[in-house]
C-alpha cells in the first residue's frame, strides 16, 4: 500500500495497482471506507484547495459510490 494523498480528512492510496479513496464514514465510531477511483479523479481531488471544494466535488462526482 502506498499513500499518494492525505488532506482534508481523505486519503488516496494505491493498493495492488488500484487507486482507492479512503475516508471516515463513521459518526460516533471510526468507520474507514475505501472506494475505487480513476487516475483522473485522483488528480482532480489533489487539486482541491479547501475542504469545502473537496466536499462538493465528492458529493457531485462520487456520492453514488460512497457508503455513509
Buried (B, 14 or more C-beta within 10 A) or exposed (E): EEEEBEEBEBBBBEEEEEBBBBBEEEEEEEEEBBBEBEEEBBEBBEEBEEEEEBBEBBEEEBEEEEEE
